Amino acid sequence: MAKSNGKFPGLSVMPMLALVGFVGAAAVAFYFTGGSGKPKEPKPQRPIAIKPPVVTQVSELRYVKVFVPKSDGGKVYLVPVSVKTEVKGTTMDMALRALIKEGTAGGDYAGLIPNGTRILAPIKTKQGIAIVNLSKEFIENFSGGSDQEALTLNSIVHTLVHNSGGKVEKVQLLVEGETVETLGGHFDLTEPIEADSTLLRPGNAN
């Protein structure tokens, strides 16, 4: 009886390896082509949105001088004080805005400027005169007597003259763009107002 040599008749190792290699290559090709015979196109990547950093706007501040009432020896004078205000517009615009803020409700000198008073337009200058346009509350909400009227008007005039850089000598006050006769019945507002230096505390003249 003949002995078996341990090999399967009719089969060879090389053809088997070739078959395995072919099947592997076909699987790889199918993966990359999706079975269509064409290479797969890479999926477009969604761009990553990069949010810009949040920048907080910080208002620039500056000191300006405004004239406010102070009692001295039983008398009330106008004296200059330095206050902070936002840098916006001319120096006169900033000074008047600061004066109104300090002189109305909630300010350190509440009652000096009638509550609700607003500046309606940037201050204009013409031939040494500053033209100021205020809201109707300036007239409607004033309730003082002659002394209060003098302090209110002169606080505005002295503040603007001081911050004009020598360009202004008088102030024309308008209300809602129109001239008015008076604030409280004691001073004529139809003409430009000149600063009254007698209301300044001695040593504080413009």
Secondary structure, 3 states (H helix, E strand, C coil): CCCCCCCCCCCCHHHHHHHHHHHHHHHHHHHHHCCCCCCCCCCCCCCCCCCCCCCCCCCCEEEEEEEEEEEECCEEEEEEEEEEEECCCCHHHHHHHHHHHHHCCCCCCCCCCCCCCCECCCCEEECCEEEEEECCHHHHCCCCCHHHHHHHHHHHHHHHHHCCCCCCCEEEEEECCEECCCCCCCCCCCCCEECCHHHECCCCCC
